[in-house]
Amino acid sequence: INFVLTEIDRVRKSGRPVLLIAATNHFGKLDTALIRPGRLERRISVLLPDGDERRAMFRKVLGDRITAKGIDTLARLSSGATPAQIESWCAGAFATAAAQKRALALSDLIAQIAPPSLRSPQMDRAVALHEAGHAMVAHELGVPVLEISIIGSEGVGGWVHAKPDHALLTRDMVERTATLMLAGRAADMVLGGGAHAGAANDLETVNRLLRSAMLELGLYGSLTTPSNTDLRHYQGTTFWARIGAETDRLLELACEIVDRRRDDIGKLVEALLVERVVTGERLAELLRPEINEPFETVEYSKADTDMESSLPSGRV
């Protein structure tokens, strides 16, 4: 580190027009001397591309081979993709069209980005209901929803991307987050066939969040730390009973919201089954009562196969 610091100072003093750029996935672990004023002082976060940026990337690679509406569809379906993934998908679609000696088609790209689901229609609906529950409760609690997807990947049946709140964590924020995390289970219970394994990751996350809020952040009355707390006697009960009571209360709140917004959740489920990815803007359209026209859709084939009874876990 000392050698690097010396070289940075030497280049700066030389007066030459040199632009020094470094890259890391762990900015917080850098030596503070490296990033103080006069050295690598400017920080630029390179995040995953948003919808507009994905649209621009597809347009750059595909040119005028695909219509503007087709590009919009690709940008919507490719949520969470990196630029390298977008280039790879386009290369795969080009190869498919070339092998068949025909022009590139929108379906070639969709097959790369979001291949037909191997889940049964019943499983697709269960996943859509679970994710719609997360999204609607988040909306009700004032947490902006950016995208909702039922495109499965790496053992995840679907996910909801909500806008993070960068304020300091408070008890209210903890409870809002836990409630929207429990909303998938609430939708399964209130509007679906009952609780199932799709909420496993959600439940684990809620338990960790509440444990941290109670034992580490001091947001639930007691200011004792984990090493100074008798978990058998916590505020008149056991700590685990306290966690259980809090999760039950927040699940009941999520169920109340789901029951009250069941019509809106139904709209979102139907949209997800056709569109597979619903953006925050599209969600706002669905929640406007005057919207009756169907969204422009792309047909997807579905395999009529039976699947295991346990659902893949969702991700929020």
ZITA-V80023 format. One record per backbone hydrogen bond with DSSP energy under -0.5 kcal/mol. CO is the residue of the C=O (numbers start at 0). NH is the residue of the N-H. E is the energy in kcal/mol with one decimal. If there is no record, write none. Layout:
# ZITA-V80023
CO/NH/E
CO/NH/E
This chain:
# ZITA-V80023
0/4/-2.7
1/5/-2.2
2/6/-2.4
3/7/-2.6
4/8/-2.3
5/9/-2.2
6/10/-2.5
7/11/-2.4
8/12/-2.3
9/13/-1.0
10/14/-0.6
10/15/-0.6
11/14/-1.0
15/17/-2.3
17/19/-0.6
18/20/-0.5
25/28/-1.6
26/29/-1.7
30/33/-1.8
30/34/-0.7
31/34/-0.5
33/39/-2.4
35/38/-2.0
38/40/-2.0
43/45/-0.5
44/46/-0.8
49/53/-2.8
50/54/-2.3
51/55/-2.1
52/56/-2.1
53/57/-2.6
54/58/-2.2
55/59/-2.2
56/60/-2.1
57/61/-3.1
58/62/-2.2
61/64/-1.8
66/70/-2.3
67/71/-2.1
68/72/-1.8
69/73/-2.2
70/74/-2.5
71/75/-2.0
72/76/-2.3
73/77/-1.4
75/78/-0.8
77/80/-2.1
80/48/-0.5
81/85/-2.1
82/86/-2.3
83/87/-2.3
84/88/-2.8
85/89/-2.3
86/90/-2.4
87/91/-2.3
88/92/-2.3
89/93/-2.6
90/94/-2.2
91/95/-2.0
92/96/-2.3
93/97/-2.6
94/98/-2.5
95/99/-1.4
96/101/-2.1
97/100/-1.2
104/107/-0.9
104/108/-1.0
105/109/-2.3
106/110/-2.1
107/111/-0.9
108/112/-2.5
109/113/-2.9
116/302/-1.9
119/123/-2.5
120/124/-2.2
121/125/-2.1
122/126/-2.5
123/127/-2.5
124/128/-2.5
125/129/-2.1
126/130/-2.5
127/131/-2.4
128/132/-2.1
129/133/-1.7
130/134/-2.5
131/135/-2.8
132/136/-2.1
133/137/-2.2
134/138/-2.4
135/139/-2.4
136/140/-2.1
137/142/-3.0
138/141/-1.3
141/143/-0.7
143/145/-0.5
143/162/-3.0
145/279/-2.4
146/160/-3.3
147/277/-2.9
148/158/-2.1
149/151/-0.8
152/155/-2.1
154/156/-0.5
154/312/-0.6
155/152/-2.1
157/314/-1.3
158/148/-2.8
159/161/-0.7
160/145/-2.9
160/146/-1.6
163/165/-0.6
169/173/-2.3
170/174/-2.5
171/175/-2.5
172/176/-2.5
173/177/-2.6
174/178/-2.3
175/179/-2.3
176/180/-1.9
177/181/-1.7
178/182/-0.6
181/185/-2.1
182/186/-2.5
183/187/-2.1
184/188/-2.1
185/189/-3.0
186/190/-2.2
186/191/-1.1
187/193/-2.3
195/198/-1.2
196/199/-1.7
197/313/-1.8
198/202/-2.7
199/203/-2.0
200/204/-2.2
201/205/-2.4
202/206/-2.3
203/207/-2.2
204/208/-2.5
205/209/-2.6
206/210/-2.3
207/211/-2.4
208/212/-2.4
209/213/-2.2
210/214/-2.8
211/215/-2.2
211/216/-2.2
212/218/-2.5
219/221/-1.1
224/227/-1.6
225/228/-1.4
228/230/-1.0
229/232/-1.8
230/238/-3.4
232/234/-0.5
233/236/-1.3
236/233/-5.1
237/241/-1.9
238/242/-2.4
239/243/-2.4
240/244/-2.6
241/245/-2.0
242/246/-2.6
243/247/-2.3
244/248/-2.0
245/249/-2.4
246/250/-2.5
247/251/-2.1
248/252/-1.8
249/253/-2.3
250/254/-2.5
251/255/-2.1
252/256/-2.1
253/257/-2.6
254/258/-2.6
255/259/-2.1
256/260/-2.2
258/261/-0.9
260/264/-2.5
261/265/-2.2
262/266/-1.9
263/267/-2.2
264/268/-2.5
265/269/-2.1
266/270/-2.2
267/271/-2.6
268/272/-2.2
269/273/-1.0
270/273/-0.5
270/274/-3.4
271/275/-2.0
274/276/-1.4
275/149/-2.3
277/147/-2.5
278/282/-2.4
279/283/-2.0
280/284/-1.6
281/285/-2.2
282/286/-1.7
283/287/-0.5
284/287/-1.1
286/288/-0.6
287/290/-1.8
289/291/-0.7
302/304/-0.7
312/156/-1.2
314/159/-2.1
315/161/-0.5
